[in-house]
Amino acid sequence: MKAVFEFNLPKEQTDFDVVSRAQDWYELIRDFDDWLRNKIHYATTDTVSIDAEGDIGEVSEIEIGTDELAAIRYNLHRNMEDMHLRFK
């Protein structure tokens, strides 16, 4: 079985970019979910430290609660389910 996508470039450049980068987006979301899971699973306290880049590129640490991270992960999974997406 083959699937062929055709685009009228440059008119449909945005659509082409979305389709051609789908694997990159998948890996980004999967890695983000893994990061969230690890921060929640391996936390030794109710908060975890996260490096955050400020407006001018300086990195500082922020504290965030594991409950908040769990809520973010839950919403990520819920939104994926609503769109009929799942990790392999």
PDB file with SEQRES, HELIX, SHEET and CRYST1 records, atoms N, CA, C and O in Angstrom:
SEQRES   1 A   88  MET LYS ALA VAL PHE GLU PHE ASN LEU PRO LYS GLU GLN          
SEQRES   2 A   88  THR ASP PHE ASP VAL VAL SER ARG ALA GLN ASP TRP TYR          
SEQRES   3 A   88  GLU LEU ILE ARG ASP PHE ASP ASP TRP LEU ARG ASN LYS          
SEQRES   4 A   88  ILE HIS TYR ALA THR THR ASP THR VAL SER ILE ASP ALA          
SEQRES   5 A   88  GLU GLY ASP ILE GLY GLU VAL SER GLU ILE GLU ILE GLY          
SEQRES   6 A   88  THR ASP GLU LEU ALA ALA ILE ARG TYR ASN LEU HIS ARG          
SEQRES   7 A   88  ASN MET GLU ASP MET HIS LEU ARG PHE LYS                      
HELIX    1 AA1 GLN A   13  SER A   20  1                                   8    
HELIX    2 AA2 ALA A   22  HIS A   41  1                                  20    
HELIX    3 AA3 THR A   66  ASP A   82  1                                  17    
SHEET    1 AA1 2 THR A  47  GLU A  53  0                                        
SHEET    2 AA1 2 VAL A  59  GLY A  65 -1                                        
CRYST1    1.000    1.000    1.000  90.00  90.00  90.00 P 1           1          
ATOM      1  N   MET A   1       0.842  -1.165   0.000  1.00  0.00           N  
ATOM      2  CA  MET A   1       0.000   0.000   0.000  1.00  0.00           C  
ATOM      3  C   MET A   1       0.889   1.231   0.000  1.00  0.00           C  
ATOM      4  O   MET A   1       1.901   1.279   0.700  1.00  0.00           O  
ATOM      5  N   LYS A   2       0.510   2.210  -0.779  1.00  0.00           N  
ATOM      6  CA  LYS A   2       1.242   3.468  -0.837  1.00  0.00           C  
ATOM      7  C   LYS A   2       0.278   4.619  -0.594  1.00  0.00           C  
ATOM      8  O   LYS A   2      -0.906   4.541  -0.921  1.00  0.00           O  
ATOM      9  N   ALA A   3       0.802   5.671  -0.023  1.00  0.00           N  
ATOM     10  CA  ALA A   3       0.036   6.900   0.145  1.00  0.00           C  
ATOM     11  C   ALA A   3       0.873   8.027  -0.452  1.00  0.00           C  
ATOM     12  O   ALA A   3       2.061   8.152  -0.154  1.00  0.00           O  
ATOM     13  N   VAL A   4       0.264   8.825  -1.276  1.00  0.00           N  
ATOM     14  CA  VAL A   4       0.966   9.926  -1.921  1.00  0.00           C  
ATOM     15  C   VAL A   4       0.227  11.223  -1.594  1.00  0.00           C  
ATOM     16  O   VAL A   4      -0.983  11.340  -1.788  1.00  0.00           O  
ATOM     17  N   PHE A   5       0.977  12.173  -1.103  1.00  0.00           N  
ATOM     18  CA  PHE A   5       0.428  13.495  -0.818  1.00  0.00           C  
ATOM     19  C   PHE A   5       0.915  14.451  -1.906  1.00  0.00           C  
ATOM     20  O   PHE A   5       2.100  14.463  -2.238  1.00  0.00           O  
ATOM     21  N   GLU A   6       0.028  15.228  -2.443  1.00  0.00           N  
ATOM     22  CA  GLU A   6       0.393  16.225  -3.448  1.00  0.00           C  
ATOM     23  C   GLU A   6       0.053  17.614  -2.939  1.00  0.00           C  
ATOM     24  O   GLU A   6      -0.991  17.833  -2.325  1.00  0.00           O  
ATOM     25  N   PHE A   7       0.949  18.536  -3.206  1.00  0.00           N  
ATOM     26  CA  PHE A   7       0.753  19.917  -2.790  1.00  0.00           C  
ATOM     27  C   PHE A   7       1.063  20.837  -3.953  1.00  0.00           C  
ATOM     28  O   PHE A   7       1.979  20.580  -4.735  1.00  0.00           O  
ATOM     29  N   ASN A   8       0.308  21.892  -4.060  1.00  0.00           N  
ATOM     30  CA  ASN A   8       0.581  22.939  -5.044  1.00  0.00           C  
ATOM     31  C   ASN A   8       1.462  23.982  -4.369  1.00  0.00           C  
ATOM     32  O   ASN A   8       0.979  24.881  -3.680  1.00  0.00           O  
ATOM     33  N   LEU A   9       2.770  23.836  -4.587  1.00  0.00           N  
ATOM     34  CA  LEU A   9       3.720  24.766  -3.972  1.00  0.00           C  
ATOM     35  C   LEU A   9       3.922  25.948  -4.896  1.00  0.00           C  
ATOM     36  O   LEU A   9       3.900  25.760  -6.113  1.00  0.00           O  
ATOM     37  N   PRO A  10       4.109  27.118  -4.405  1.00  0.00           N  
ATOM     38  CA  PRO A  10       4.246  27.514  -3.002  1.00  0.00           C  
ATOM     39  C   PRO A  10       2.922  27.810  -2.311  1.00  0.00           C  
ATOM     40  O   PRO A  10       2.914  28.117  -1.119  1.00  0.00           O  
ATOM     41  N   LYS A  11       1.810  27.726  -3.021  1.00  0.00           N  
ATOM     42  CA  LYS A  11       0.508  28.075  -2.442  1.00  0.00           C  
ATOM     43  C   LYS A  11       0.197  27.264  -1.187  1.00  0.00           C  
ATOM     44  O   LYS A  11      -0.331  27.814  -0.220  1.00  0.00           O  
ATOM     45  N   GLU A  12       0.508  25.986  -1.181  1.00  0.00           N  
ATOM     46  CA  GLU A  12       0.202  25.104  -0.049  1.00  0.00           C  
ATOM     47  C   GLU A  12       1.450  24.765   0.769  1.00  0.00           C  
ATOM     48  O   GLU A  12       1.550  23.679   1.340  1.00  0.00           O  
ATOM     49  N   GLN A  13       2.393  25.695   0.820  1.00  0.00           N  
ATOM     50  CA  GLN A  13       3.650  25.465   1.531  1.00  0.00           C  
ATOM     51  C   GLN A  13       3.428  25.133   3.005  1.00  0.00           C  
ATOM     52  O   GLN A  13       4.082  24.242   3.548  1.00  0.00           O  
ATOM     53  N   THR A  14       2.509  25.844   3.652  1.00  0.00           N  
ATOM     54  CA  THR A  14       2.243  25.597   5.075  1.00  0.00           C  
ATOM     55  C   THR A  14       1.742  24.170   5.288  1.00  0.00           C  
ATOM     56  O   THR A  14       2.213  23.482   6.195  1.00  0.00           O  
ATOM     57  N   ASP A  15       0.815  23.725   4.484  1.00  0.00           N  
ATOM     58  CA  ASP A  15       0.308  22.351   4.594  1.00  0.00           C  
ATOM     59  C   ASP A  15       1.421  21.341   4.356  1.00  0.00           C  
ATOM     60  O   ASP A  15       1.513  20.341   5.067  1.00  0.00           O  
ATOM     61  N   PHE A  16       2.268  21.594   3.362  1.00  0.00           N  
ATOM     62  CA  PHE A  16       3.394  20.712   3.078  1.00  0.00           C  
ATOM     63  C   PHE A  16       4.337  20.624   4.270  1.00  0.00           C  
ATOM     64  O   PHE A  16       4.790  19.540   4.637  1.00  0.00           O  
ATOM     65  N   ASP A  17       4.628  21.777   4.873  1.00  0.00           N  
ATOM     66  CA  ASP A  17       5.526  21.799   6.032  1.00  0.00           C  
ATOM     67  C   ASP A  17       4.956  20.989   7.186  1.00  0.00           C  
ATOM     68  O   ASP A  17       5.691  20.260   7.853  1.00  0.00           O  
ATOM     69  N   VAL A  18       3.656  21.110   7.430  1.00  0.00           N  
ATOM     70  CA  VAL A  18       3.017  20.359   8.517  1.00  0.00           C  
ATOM     71  C   VAL A  18       3.145  18.857   8.274  1.00  0.00           C  
ATOM     72  O   VAL A  18       3.532  18.112   9.175  1.00  0.00           O  
ATOM     73  N   VAL A  19       2.826  18.419   7.080  1.00  0.00           N  
ATOM     74  CA  VAL A  19       2.873  16.981   6.764  1.00  0.00           C  
ATOM     75  C   VAL A  19       4.305  16.461   6.785  1.00  0.00           C  
ATOM     76  O   VAL A  19       4.567  15.380   7.312  1.00  0.00           O  
ATOM     77  N   SER A  20       5.224  17.220   6.218  1.00  0.00           N  
ATOM     78  CA  SER A  20       6.601  16.735   6.131  1.00  0.00           C  
ATOM     79  C   SER A  20       7.319  16.740   7.476  1.00  0.00           C  
ATOM     80  O   SER A  20       8.338  16.066   7.625  1.00  0.00           O  
ATOM     81  N   ARG A  21       6.813  17.483   8.458  1.00  0.00           N  
ATOM     82  CA  ARG A  21       7.451  17.541   9.774  1.00  0.00           C  
ATOM     83  C   ARG A  21       6.656  16.795  10.847  1.00  0.00           C  
ATOM     84  O   ARG A  21       6.939  16.937  12.037  1.00  0.00           O  
ATOM     85  N   ALA A  22       5.677  16.014  10.440  1.00  0.00           N  
ATOM     86  CA  ALA A  22       4.812  15.317  11.398  1.00  0.00           C  
ATOM     87  C   ALA A  22       5.609  14.433  12.360  1.00  0.00           C  
ATOM     88  O   ALA A  22       5.309  14.406  13.553  1.00  0.00           O  
ATOM     89  N   GLN A  23       6.607  13.718  11.870  1.00  0.00           N  
ATOM     90  CA  GLN A  23       7.419  12.846  12.732  1.00  0.00           C  
ATOM     91  C   GLN A  23       8.158  13.665  13.785  1.00  0.00           C  
ATOM     92  O   GLN A  23       8.270  13.244  14.936  1.00  0.00           O  
ATOM     93  N   ASP A  24       8.659  14.829  13.395  1.00  0.00           N  
ATOM     94  CA  ASP A  24       9.348  15.698  14.351  1.00  0.00           C  
ATOM     95  C   ASP A  24       8.400  16.146  15.459  1.00  0.00           C  
ATOM     96  O   ASP A  24       8.779  16.165  16.630  1.00  0.00           O  
ATOM     97  N   TRP A  25       7.159  16.508  15.092  1.00  0.00           N  
ATOM     98  CA  TRP A  25       6.165  16.911  16.088  1.00  0.00           C  
ATOM     99  C   TRP A  25       5.814  15.752  17.010  1.00  0.00           C  
ATOM    100  O   TRP A  25       5.684  15.931  18.221  1.00  0.00           O  
ATOM    101  N   TYR A  26       5.663  14.569  16.437  1.00  0.00           N  
ATOM    102  CA  TYR A  26       5.367  13.381  17.238  1.00  0.00           C  
ATOM    103  C   TYR A  26       6.463  13.152  18.279  1.00  0.00           C  
ATOM    104  O   TYR A  26       6.174  12.931  19.455  1.00  0.00           O  
ATOM    105  N   GLU A  27       7.709  13.206  17.844  1.00  0.00           N  
ATOM    106  CA  GLU A  27       8.827  12.975  18.759  1.00  0.00           C  
ATOM    107  C   GLU A  27       8.915  14.058  19.824  1.00  0.00           C  
ATOM    108  O   GLU A  27       9.240  13.769  20.975  1.00  0.00           O  
ATOM    109  N   LEU A  28       8.631  15.293  19.452  1.00  0.00           N  
ATOM    110  CA  LEU A  28       8.636  16.387  20.420  1.00  0.00           C  
ATOM    111  C   LEU A  28       7.611  16.156  21.523  1.00  0.00           C  
ATOM    112  O   LEU A  28       7.931  16.285  22.705  1.00  0.00           O  
ATOM    113  N   ILE A  29       6.393  15.819  21.148  1.00  0.00           N  
ATOM    114  CA  ILE A  29       5.336  15.597  22.134  1.00  0.00           C  
ATOM    115  C   ILE A  29       5.629  14.364  22.977  1.00  0.00           C  
ATOM    116  O   ILE A  29       5.403  14.376  24.187  1.00  0.00           O  
ATOM    117  N   ARG A  30       6.130  13.295  22.352  1.00  0.00           N  
ATOM    118  CA  ARG A  30       6.475  12.092  23.112  1.00  0.00           C  
ATOM    119  C   ARG A  30       7.574  12.390  24.125  1.00  0.00           C  
ATOM    120  O   ARG A  30       7.493  11.952  25.272  1.00  0.00           O  
ATOM    121  N   ASP A  31       8.597  13.130  23.713  1.00  0.00           N  
ATOM    122  CA  ASP A  31       9.690  13.492  24.622  1.00  0.00           C  
ATOM    123  C   ASP A  31       9.185  14.380  25.760  1.00  0.00           C  
ATOM    124  O   ASP A  31       9.612  14.227  26.905  1.00  0.00           O  
ATOM    125  N   PHE A  32       8.283  15.303  25.450  1.00  0.00           N  
ATOM    126  CA  PHE A  32       7.707  16.165  26.487  1.00  0.00           C  
ATOM    127  C   PHE A  32       6.904  15.338  27.486  1.00  0.00           C  
ATOM    128  O   PHE A  32       6.986  15.569  28.692  1.00  0.00           O  
ATOM    129  N   ASP A  33       6.134  14.384  26.993  1.00  0.00           N  
ATOM    130  CA  ASP A  33       5.369  13.512  27.881  1.00  0.00           C  
ATOM    131  C   ASP A  33       6.302  12.685  28.764  1.00  0.00           C  
ATOM    132  O   ASP A  33       6.045  12.524  29.957  1.00  0.00           O  
ATOM    133  N   ASP A  34       7.384  12.160  28.185  1.00  0.00           N  
ATOM    134  CA  ASP A  34       8.370  11.405  28.973  1.00  0.00           C  
ATOM    135  C   ASP A  34       9.010  12.289  30.040  1.00  0.00           C  
ATOM    136  O   ASP A  34       9.211  11.853  31.174  1.00  0.00           O  
ATOM    137  N   TRP A  35       9.328  13.529  29.677  1.00  0.00           N  
ATOM    138  CA  TRP A  35       9.933  14.462  30.623  1.00  0.00           C  
ATOM    139  C   TRP A  35       8.979  14.724  31.778  1.00  0.00           C  
ATOM    140  O   TRP A  35       9.380  14.691  32.942  1.00  0.00           O  
ATOM    141  N   LEU A  36       7.697  14.989  31.450  1.00  0.00           N  
ATOM    142  CA  LEU A  36       6.699  15.209  32.503  1.00  0.00           C  
ATOM    143  C   LEU A  36       6.585  13.992  33.406  1.00  0.00           C  
ATOM    144  O   LEU A  36       6.580  14.116  34.631  1.00  0.00           O  
ATOM    145  N   ARG A  37       6.492  12.808  32.793  1.00  0.00           N  
ATOM    146  CA  ARG A  37       6.348  11.575  33.569  1.00  0.00           C  
ATOM    147  C   ARG A  37       7.528  11.404  34.523  1.00  0.00           C  
ATOM    148  O   ARG A  37       7.335  11.094  35.699  1.00  0.00           O  
ATOM    149  N   ASN A  38       8.741  11.605  34.026  1.00  0.00           N  
ATOM    150  CA  ASN A  38       9.928  11.430  34.868  1.00  0.00           C  
ATOM    151  C   ASN A  38       9.981  12.452  35.993  1.00  0.00           C  
ATOM    152  O   ASN A  38      10.356  12.115  37.116  1.00  0.00           O  
ATOM    153  N   LYS A  39       9.608  13.705  35.706  1.00  0.00           N  
ATOM    154  CA  LYS A  39       9.596  14.725  36.760  1.00  0.00           C  
ATOM    155  C   LYS A  39       8.599  14.349  37.857  1.00  0.00           C  
ATOM    156  O   LYS A  39       8.874  14.538  39.042  1.00  0.00           O  
ATOM    157  N   ILE A  40       7.447  13.820  37.463  1.00  0.00           N  
ATOM    158  CA  ILE A  40       6.416  13.437  38.434  1.00  0.00           C  
ATOM    159  C   ILE A  40       6.827  12.163  39.172  1.00  0.00           C  
ATOM    160  O   ILE A  40       6.748  12.102  40.399  1.00  0.00           O  
ATOM    161  N   HIS A  41       7.258  11.164  38.436  1.00  0.00           N  
ATOM    162  CA  HIS A  41       7.538   9.836  38.994  1.00  0.00           C  
ATOM    163  C   HIS A  41       8.728   9.840  39.957  1.00  0.00           C  
ATOM    164  O   HIS A  41       8.689   9.187  40.999  1.00  0.00           O  
ATOM    165  N   TYR A  42       9.783  10.578  39.606  1.00  0.00           N  
ATOM    166  CA  TYR A  42      11.005  10.537  40.405  1.00  0.00           C  
ATOM    167  C   TYR A  42      11.134  11.703  41.390  1.00  0.00           C  
ATOM    168  O   TYR A  42      12.187  11.875  42.005  1.00  0.00           O  
ATOM    169  N   ALA A  43      10.082  12.500  41.544  1.00  0.00           N  
ATOM    170  CA  ALA A  43      10.123  13.610  42.496  1.00  0.00           C  
ATOM    171  C   ALA A  43      10.203  13.065  43.920  1.00  0.00           C  
ATOM    172  O   ALA A  43       9.514  12.107  44.269  1.00  0.00           O  
ATOM    173  N   THR A  44      11.038  13.676  44.721  1.00  0.00           N  
ATOM    174  CA  THR A  44      11.175  13.261  46.123  1.00  0.00           C  
ATOM    175  C   THR A  44      10.420  14.198  47.061  1.00  0.00           C  
ATOM    176  O   THR A  44      10.304  13.935  48.258  1.00  0.00           O  
ATOM    177  N   THR A  45       9.909  15.296  46.501  1.00  0.00           N  
ATOM    178  CA  THR A  45       9.102  16.244  47.283  1.00  0.00           C  
ATOM    179  C   THR A  45       7.864  16.610  46.462  1.00  0.00           C  
ATOM    180  O   THR A  45       7.660  16.099  45.360  1.00  0.00           O  
ATOM    181  N   ASP A  46       7.049  17.497  47.014  1.00  0.00           N  
ATOM    182  CA  ASP A  46       5.840  17.928  46.306  1.00  0.00           C  
ATOM    183  C   ASP A  46       6.128  18.945  45.212  1.00  0.00           C  
ATOM    184  O   ASP A  46       5.237  19.283  44.434  1.00  0.00           O  
ATOM    185  N   THR A  47       7.368  19.441  45.142  1.00  0.00           N  
ATOM    186  CA  THR A  47       7.748  20.383  44.086  1.00  0.00           C  
ATOM    187  C   THR A  47       9.032  19.893  43.424  1.00  0.00           C  
ATOM    188  O   THR A  47       9.814  19.151  44.017  1.00  0.00           O  
ATOM    189  N   VAL A  48       9.225  20.322  42.197  1.00  0.00           N  
ATOM    190  CA  VAL A  48      10.449  19.982  41.479  1.00  0.00           C  
ATOM    191  C   VAL A  48      11.037  21.263  40.909  1.00  0.00           C  
ATOM    192  O   VAL A  48      10.318  22.231  40.661  1.00  0.00           O  
ATOM    193  N   SER A  49      12.349  21.261  40.702  1.00  0.00           N  
ATOM    194  CA  SER A  49      13.038  22.403  40.103  1.00  0.00           C  
ATOM    195  C   SER A  49      13.128  22.188  38.602  1.00  0.00           C  
ATOM    196  O   SER A  49      13.431  21.095  38.123  1.00  0.00           O  
ATOM    197  N   ILE A  50      12.856  23.256  37.881  1.00  0.00           N  
ATOM    198  CA  ILE A  50      12.913  23.203  36.427  1.00  0.00           C  
ATOM    199  C   ILE A  50      13.713  24.402  35.955  1.00  0.00           C  
ATOM    200  O   ILE A  50      13.491  25.524  36.410  1.00  0.00           O  
ATOM    201  N   ASP A  51      14.651  24.163  35.036  1.00  0.00           N  
ATOM    202  CA  ASP A  51      15.372  25.277  34.435  1.00  0.00           C  
ATOM    203  C   ASP A  51      14.435  26.008  33.496  1.00  0.00           C  
ATOM    204  O   ASP A  51      13.781  25.390  32.656  1.00  0.00           O  
ATOM    205  N   ALA A  52      14.368  27.322  33.637  1.00  0.00           N  
ATOM    206  CA  ALA A  52      13.499  28.146  32.796  1.00  0.00           C  
ATOM    207  C   ALA A  52      14.318  29.274  32.205  1.00  0.00           C  
ATOM    208  O   ALA A  52      15.066  29.952  32.911  1.00  0.00           O  
ATOM    209  N   GLU A  53      14.172  29.469  30.903  1.00  0.00           N  
ATOM    210  CA  GLU A  53      14.892  30.556  30.236  1.00  0.00           C  
ATOM    211  C   GLU A  53      14.063  31.820  30.278  1.00  0.00           C  
ATOM    212  O   GLU A  53      12.886  31.812  29.916  1.00  0.00           O  
ATOM    213  N   GLY A  54      14.664  32.886  30.711  1.00  0.00           N  
ATOM    214  CA  GLY A  54      13.961  34.157  30.807  1.00  0.00           C  
ATOM    215  C   GLY A  54      13.876  34.858  29.461  1.00  0.00           C  
ATOM    216  O   GLY A  54      14.317  34.339  28.436  1.00  0.00           O  
ATOM    217  N   ASP A  55      13.297  36.051  29.495  1.00  0.00           N  
ATOM    218  CA  ASP A  55      13.094  36.831  28.270  1.00  0.00           C  
ATOM    219  C   ASP A  55      14.397  37.185  27.565  1.00  0.00           C  
ATOM    220  O   ASP A  55      14.428  37.292  26.339  1.00  0.00           O  
ATOM    221  N   ILE A  56      15.460  37.367  28.318  1.00  0.00           N  
ATOM    222  CA  ILE A  56      16.720  37.779  27.695  1.00  0.00           C  
ATOM    223  C   ILE A  56      17.728  36.639  27.628  1.00  0.00           C  
ATOM    224  O   ILE A  56      18.928  36.873  27.478  1.00  0.00           O  
ATOM    225  N   GLY A  57      17.246  35.419  27.737  1.00  0.00           N  
ATOM    226  CA  GLY A  57      18.100  34.256  27.548  1.00  0.00           C  
ATOM    227  C   GLY A  57      18.793  33.743  28.787  1.00  0.00           C  
ATOM    228  O   GLY A  57      19.536  32.765  28.711  1.00  0.00           O  
ATOM    229  N   GLU A  58      18.574  34.376  29.929  1.00  0.00           N  
ATOM    230  CA  GLU A  58      19.207  33.893  31.151  1.00  0.00           C  
ATOM    231  C   GLU A  58      18.397  32.723  31.703  1.00  0.00           C  
ATOM    232  O   GLU A  58      17.168  32.722  31.649  1.00  0.00           O  
ATOM    233  N   VAL A  59      19.099  31.740  32.229  1.00  0.00           N  
ATOM    234  CA  VAL A  59      18.444  30.542  32.757  1.00  0.00           C  
ATOM    235  C   VAL A  59      18.347  30.646  34.269  1.00  0.00           C  
ATOM    236  O   VAL A  59      19.327  30.955  34.948  1.00  0.00           O  
ATOM    237  N   SER A  60      17.165  30.388  34.782  1.00  0.00           N  
ATOM    238  CA  SER A  60      16.971  30.363  36.225  1.00  0.00           C  
ATOM    239  C   SER A  60      16.134  29.140  36.570  1.00  0.00           C  
ATOM    240  O   SER A  60      15.502  28.536  35.704  1.00  0.00           O  
ATOM    241  N   GLU A  61      16.141  28.794  37.821  1.00  0.00           N  
ATOM    242  CA  GLU A  61      15.344  27.652  38.277  1.00  0.00           C  
ATOM    243  C   GLU A  61      14.027  28.142  38.831  1.00  0.00           C  
ATOM    244  O   GLU A  61      13.964  29.153  39.530  1.00  0.00           O  
ATOM    245  N   ILE A  62      12.969  27.406  38.507  1.00  0.00           N  
ATOM    246  CA  ILE A  62      11.668  27.682  39.104  1.00  0.00           C  
ATOM    247  C   ILE A  62      11.195  26.417  39.798  1.00  0.00           C  
ATOM    248  O   ILE A  62      11.590  25.308  39.441  1.00  0.00           O  
ATOM    249  N   GLU A  63      10.357  26.601  40.777  1.00  0.00           N  
ATOM    250  CA  GLU A  63       9.750  25.470  41.482  1.00  0.00           C  
ATOM    251  C   GLU A  63       8.325  25.307  40.981  1.00  0.00           C  
ATOM    252  O   GLU A  63       7.589  26.284  40.846  1.00  0.00           O  
ATOM    253  N   ILE A  64       7.946  24.080  40.711  1.00  0.00           N  
ATOM    254  CA  ILE A  64       6.571  23.794  40.286  1.00  0.00           C  
ATOM    255  C   ILE A  64       6.121  22.528  40.986  1.00  0.00           C  
ATOM    256  O   ILE A  64       6.908  21.604  41.196  1.00  0.00           O  
ATOM    257  N   GLY A  65       4.870  22.497  41.340  1.00  0.00           N  
ATOM    258  CA  GLY A  65       4.339  21.350  42.069  1.00  0.00           C  
ATOM    259  C   GLY A  65       4.127  20.142  41.167  1.00  0.00           C  
ATOM    260  O   GLY A  65       3.804  20.283  39.987  1.00  0.00           O  
ATOM    261  N   THR A  66       4.309  18.976  41.724  1.00  0.00           N  
ATOM    262  CA  THR A  66       4.087  17.757  40.951  1.00  0.00           C  
ATOM    263  C   THR A  66       2.620  17.606  40.569  1.00  0.00           C  
ATOM    264  O   THR A  66       2.308  17.002  39.544  1.00  0.00           O  
ATOM    265  N   ASP A  67       1.711  18.153  41.388  1.00  0.00           N  
ATOM    266  CA  ASP A  67       0.290  18.116  41.024  1.00  0.00           C  
ATOM    267  C   ASP A  67       0.035  18.927  39.750  1.00  0.00           C  
ATOM    268  O   ASP A  67      -0.756  18.525  38.897  1.00  0.00           O  
ATOM    269  N   GLU A  68       0.708  20.065  39.633  1.00  0.00           N  
ATOM    270  CA  GLU A  68       0.558  20.885  38.432  1.00  0.00           C  
ATOM    271  C   GLU A  68       1.119  20.167  37.206  1.00  0.00           C  
ATOM    272  O   GLU A  68       0.518  20.201  36.132  1.00  0.00           O  
ATOM    273  N   LEU A  69       2.278  19.515  37.371  1.00  0.00           N  
ATOM    274  CA  LEU A  69       2.846  18.750  36.261  1.00  0.00           C  
ATOM    275  C   LEU A  69       1.922  17.606  35.862  1.00  0.00           C  
ATOM    276  O   LEU A  69       1.752  17.322  34.676  1.00  0.00           O  
ATOM    277  N   ALA A  70       1.328  16.953  36.852  1.00  0.00           N  
ATOM    278  CA  ALA A  70       0.390  15.866  36.557  1.00  0.00           C  
ATOM    279  C   ALA A  70      -0.825  16.398  35.808  1.00  0.00           C  
ATOM    280  O   ALA A  70      -1.340  15.730  34.911  1.00  0.00           O  
ATOM    281  N   ALA A  71      -1.286  17.592  36.165  1.00  0.00           N  
ATOM    282  CA  ALA A  71      -2.429  18.202  35.467  1.00  0.00           C  
ATOM    283  C   ALA A  71      -2.062  18.535  34.026  1.00  0.00           C  
ATOM    284  O   ALA A  71      -2.875  18.348  33.121  1.00  0.00           O  
ATOM    285  N   ILE A  72      -0.862  19.019  33.809  1.00  0.00           N  
ATOM    286  CA  ILE A  72      -0.405  19.309  32.448  1.00  0.00           C  
ATOM    287  C   ILE A  72      -0.359  18.022  31.631  1.00  0.00           C  
ATOM    288  O   ILE A  72      -0.813  17.986  30.488  1.00  0.00           O  
ATOM    289  N   ARG A  73       0.192  16.970  32.224  1.00  0.00           N  
ATOM    290  CA  ARG A  73       0.283  15.694  31.510  1.00  0.00           C  
ATOM    291  C   ARG A  73      -1.098  15.117  31.232  1.00  0.00           C  
ATOM    292  O   ARG A  73      -1.341  14.578  30.152  1.00  0.00           O  
ATOM    293  N   TYR A  74      -1.994  15.224  32.190  1.00  0.00           N  
ATOM    294  CA  TYR A  74      -3.362  14.742  31.995  1.00  0.00           C  
ATOM    295  C   TYR A  74      -4.026  15.480  30.831  1.00  0.00           C  
ATOM    296  O   TYR A  74      -4.663  14.860  29.980  1.00  0.00           O  
ATOM    297  N   ASN A  75      -3.875  16.806  30.798  1.00  0.00           N  
ATOM    298  CA  ASN A  75      -4.475  17.589  29.728  1.00  0.00           C  
ATOM    299  C   ASN A  75      -3.849  17.285  28.377  1.00  0.00           C  
ATOM    300  O   ASN A  75      -4.545  17.285  27.362  1.00  0.00           O  
ATOM    301  N   LEU A  76      -2.566  17.030  28.349  1.00  0.00           N  
ATOM    302  CA  LEU A  76      -1.911  16.621  27.111  1.00  0.00           C  
ATOM    303  C   LEU A  76      -2.548  15.343  26.580  1.00  0.00           C  
ATOM    304  O   LEU A  76      -2.897  15.255  25.402  1.00  0.00           O  
ATOM    305  N   HIS A  77      -2.697  14.355  27.456  1.00  0.00           N  
ATOM    306  CA  HIS A  77      -3.284  13.070  27.050  1.00  0.00           C  
ATOM    307  C   HIS A  77      -4.759  13.228  26.663  1.00  0.00           C  
ATOM    308  O   HIS A  77      -5.219  12.608  25.705  1.00  0.00           O  
ATOM    309  N   ARG A  78      -5.490  14.047  27.399  1.00  0.00           N  
ATOM    310  CA  ARG A  78      -6.904  14.266  27.078  1.00  0.00           C  
ATOM    311  C   ARG A  78      -7.059  14.924  25.708  1.00  0.00           C  
ATOM    312  O   ARG A  78      -7.914  14.528  24.916  1.00  0.00           O  
ATOM    313  N   ASN A  79      -6.240  15.918  25.437  1.00  0.00           N  
ATOM    314  CA  ASN A  79      -6.300  16.584  24.134  1.00  0.00           C  
ATOM    315  C   ASN A  79      -5.902  15.638  23.010  1.00  0.00           C  
ATOM    316  O   ASN A  79      -6.494  15.673  21.932  1.00  0.00           O  
ATOM    317  N   MET A  80      -4.912  14.799  23.250  1.00  0.00           N  
ATOM    318  CA  MET A  80      -4.535  13.811  22.245  1.00  0.00           C  
ATOM    319  C   MET A  80      -5.687  12.853  21.982  1.00  0.00           C  
ATOM    320  O   MET A  80      -5.983  12.530  20.832  1.00  0.00           O  
ATOM    321  N   GLU A  81      -6.332  12.402  23.041  1.00  0.00           N  
ATOM    322  CA  GLU A  81      -7.468  11.481  22.900  1.00  0.00           C  
ATOM    323  C   GLU A  81      -8.606  12.137  22.125  1.00  0.00           C  
ATOM    324  O   GLU A  81      -9.226  11.502  21.271  1.00  0.00           O  
ATOM    325  N   ASP A  82      -8.878  13.395  22.417  1.00  0.00           N  
ATOM    326  CA  ASP A  82      -9.936  14.126  21.699  1.00  0.00           C  
ATOM    327  C   ASP A  82      -9.653  14.187  20.203  1.00  0.00           C  
ATOM    328  O   ASP A  82     -10.577  14.215  19.390  1.00  0.00           O  
ATOM    329  N   MET A  83      -8.368  14.208  19.844  1.00  0.00           N  
ATOM    330  CA  MET A  83      -7.985  14.289  18.440  1.00  0.00           C  
ATOM    331  C   MET A  83      -7.666  12.912  17.852  1.00  0.00           C  
ATOM    332  O   MET A  83      -7.166  12.807  16.733  1.00  0.00           O  
ATOM    333  N   HIS A  84      -7.963  11.853  18.623  1.00  0.00           N  
ATOM    334  CA  HIS A  84      -7.729  10.472  18.199  1.00  0.00           C  
ATOM    335  C   HIS A  84      -6.245  10.210  17.905  1.00  0.00           C  
ATOM    336  O   HIS A  84      -5.894   9.518  16.949  1.00  0.00           O  
ATOM    337  N   LEU A  85      -5.395  10.781  18.753  1.00  0.00           N  
ATOM    338  CA  LEU A  85      -3.947  10.597  18.649  1.00  0.00           C  
ATOM    339  C   LEU A  85      -3.487   9.765  19.839  1.00  0.00           C  
ATOM    340  O   LEU A  85      -4.039   9.868  20.935  1.00  0.00           O  
ATOM    341  N   ARG A  86      -2.480   8.950  19.613  1.00  0.00           N  
ATOM    342  CA  ARG A  86      -1.907   8.184  20.720  1.00  0.00           C  
ATOM    343  C   ARG A  86      -0.449   7.884  20.414  1.00  0.00           C  
ATOM    344  O   ARG A  86      -0.026   7.886  19.258  1.00  0.00           O  
ATOM    345  N   PHE A  87       0.308   7.627  21.466  1.00  0.00           N  
ATOM    346  CA  PHE A  87       1.701   7.235  21.293  1.00  0.00           C  
ATOM    347  C   PHE A  87       1.755   5.787  20.874  1.00  0.00           C  
ATOM    348  O   PHE A  87       0.916   4.983  21.281  1.00  0.00           O  
ATOM    349  N   LYS A  88       2.736   5.452  20.064  1.00  0.00           N  
ATOM    350  CA  LYS A  88       2.889   4.055  19.622  1.00  0.00           C  
ATOM    351  C   LYS A  88       3.511   3.226  20.703  1.00  0.00           C  
ATOM    352  O   LYS A  88       3.720   2.027  20.519  1.00  0.00           O  
TER     353      LYS A  88                                                      
END                                                                             
